[in-house]
Structures are given as structure tokens and as C-alpha cells.
Amino acid sequence: MNEVMIIVRKELREMFRDKRVRFNAFVMPLFLILMMVQLFGFVMKAAVGGTKSTVYFVDSTGGVGESLNKSAISGAVTKGGLGIKTVSSIDEGIKLIQQEKAKLVLALMPPTTDGQVRVEAYYDPKQQMGNLALSGVEQALAKANKEALVETLKEKSIPESAAERIKIIPKEVKVGQAGAGAMIVSLLPYMIVLFAFSGGMSMAADLVSGEKDKNTLETLLITPVERTHIVLGKFLSLAGVCFLSSVSCLAGMALASAIKLPGSELMFKDGFGVTPIAALTIIIVLLPLVAFFASVLIAISSYAKNPREAQTYLAIVNFIVIMPAVFSQVIGLTDLGTKLWINCVPVLNTANNIRAALLGKTDWLAVGITVGVSALLAAIAIIVAVKLFNREEVLVRV
């Protein structure tokens, strides 16, 4: 082990001297997480009305009755947190929508024979802000309709409950321990797994194939150190960087929660939500996955002739890793997350167990299966890497 640790110290020194490695493995996860929290916070705030949308009303002179209706509708829309502006005609409003200067235009139509007031809403269905504005208006008018109905019932001495024959009363059921918010549960498992791989990928191409290309591998091979120990030293150093890169992602999310970035209060309304049990679970399932990633990266770097060829192979493997990681973001929309066999799917099993831990629903049987599968794959990959490194025809491929 002394020889292995010498290689580990040597590789870590070279890695940390490289500004690119330090940035990609440690700074980039923190930066991206902070930026993503800011972006998602802004989007969520806009979606719930935090960003004030403007609704355009078609100006009309249809008499006192129409003016009263328009005033009532405008008041309800304003109470709903939306701004009001006017346009001279429907055609002008449509032109503003086509020019993307307006999101929603309302036109008051003549009332029906039974006195119902109709409002035509013009918007671009492909424009998300237009859909949000329409939804905001519908909610505001629904609230105004309900208030008007209650007043009418009071005038007729009819109880308010008569207008709502069936009422749903939501009752939250606590399952598991306290957990993180929905956005964190969706985002964090994907990011942790992604940075576990990409943090090491940024330096894997130079680890062995780079030394071949620079003709420095021979110097290392003539030292009195077994080749297997050289591989293990490179493997441990790379695995350490992969793990720290993943932890940087988790630290970035914790930092975003602590400094309370503008707009992020909706994401962290219940706090960070990562309990000690969740943190322990994340580390347990992450360690064998990191070992698997590091082993694969070492094997690819050993086989490749030069860094350019290694980058080609790594791009393909990166795509294979990303696909199950991406699926982990939407697995909550299915019942697959509770299936035991899902813990046998590499990468996805780790992300799914991280998700369960964040929800406060750690299943230790699932954790055990995931750790076993990842550890087995890591052992196979490191054996392959050692065999490649001990083959002369592989090491001299330049």
C-alpha cells in the first residue's frame, strides 16, 4: 500500500496543479448549482405570480352597464396580481401579441340573454407567459365569481355550502422523515451523479493516454513499483476527485440554501431538507458508484492511444451515463421508483436511492442492492483496467 499511496500523492499533486482540473471538478459544480438555483427560483416565482404580468383590455364605450362590468373584471384581475393596460381595438391587441409586446388581450363582449358577461381572451398558445397570464386571469375571475355567488346566496338567505355540494378537504399524510422540497428532490440526484462522472472525466484523458502522448509513462514504468500498484494509485486519486466533485455539488446546494439567493425561497421554503440519515445514505451509495466511474475512466485512458482518442470514447460513455441520470428526474412521475429491480440498473439505482433519501424514505434493502451492484461493476472495471495496464501492446499504442 505504501507504493500505491506514493502514486496517489503524485497524481493528486499533478491534478491539483492543473487549473482546468480544479475549476471543472470543484468550482464548476458550485457555480452551476448556484446559477441553476437562481434560474429555477426565478421561474418558480414567475409561475406563481411573483413576476407581475400585464393584461391588455380593449377600450370600449358600450354604455354604463358594460363600463361597470369592465371595472369589476379589471378590479378582480388587479387583485390577482396582474397589471392592466388598454388598447383601442382587438386588431391592435392581436398585432401586439404577434409582435410579442403583449401576452394576453381581453375583450368584453355583449352579455348573453341570461345576463352572463363574456370575455374573449386572445393569446399565443406557444408563449408560456401568455398561458401563465391567462391562468392568472382565470383564477382571479373564479375568485370574483365565487365572491359574487356568496353575496347572491346571502341575499336569498341560502347557506353558502349549498353552492358547493361536494367539497374536498386535503389531508397531508406524513411518510418517512422530513425531507427536501420537490425541486431539490428532482434536481439534486441528477446533479450529484452527473458531477461524479464529469468531475473525473475532465482529467481522465490525461491520466494514462496523456502520459503516453507526452512520453512520460516510460519514466513511471521503470520505477520499482508494480504496474498494478500504479493503476490502483491512479484509480484512488481519480476516485477521490470524482467524489469531491460530487460533494461540491451538494455543498453548492447547501450554500444556495444558506445565503438565500433572490427567488430561491420557493425552492427552500422548508429549508435545505437534507437530514443526517439522508447525507449518510448519499455517501454510502455514492462511494461504489464513484469507484465504478473511476475504474471505467482509467480503463478507457489506458486503452486509448492519445488524449484525443480518449475524449472520443469518453463522449460515448458520458452519453450512456447521462441517460439513466436524466430518467431519475422524472421517475417520481411513475411507480418505478418503488420497484426492487430498479436497484439493479447501474447509475439509475444510485440516483433513485439519493432521491428516496431526500424524501426521507430510505430503504436499506434497496441501498444494499445498489451498493452491491455498483461495487461488483467497479471490481470488474478495475480488473479490466489492471489487465489493460499490464499488457505491453496497450501501453505502447501511440
Secondary structure, 3 states (H helix, E strand, C coil): CHHHHHHHHHHHHHHHHCHHHHHHHHHHHHHHHHHHHHHHHHHHHHHCCCCCCEEEEECCCCCHHHHHHHHHHHHHHHHCCCEEEEECCHHHHHHHHHCCCCCEEEEEECCCCCCCCEEEEEECCCCHHHHHHHHHHHHHHHHHHHHHHHHHHHHCCCCHHHHCCCCCCCCCCCCCCCCCCHHHHHHHHHHHHHHHHHHHHHHHHHHCHHHHHCCCHHHHHCCCCCHHHHHHHHHHHHHHHHHHHHHHHHHHHHHHHHHCCCCHHHCCCCCCCCCHHHHHHHHHHHHHHHHHHHHHHHHHHHHCCCHHHHHHHHHHHHHHHHHHHHHCCCHHHCCHHHCHHHHHCCCHHHHHHHHHHHCCCCCHHHHHHHHHHHHHHHHHHHHHHHHHHCCHHHHCCC
